[in-house]
Amino acid sequence: ASRAVRGEPVFPYLSALCAAESIGKIPESLIVVRLFDEIRTFFERN
């Protein structure tokens, strides 16, 4: 079954969730860079 069917977040939402959970733990600039890199990689592959 797919992630959505199992109730797991689909990729773009998972990345956003991880970014939100990182606030206050690492600098915001690193969060933004990592988020953009993950999203870019996702769209390059799909």
Buried (B, 14 or more C-beta within 10 A) or exposed (E): EEEEEEEEEEBEEEBBEBBEEBEEEEEEEEBEEBBEEBBEEEEEEE
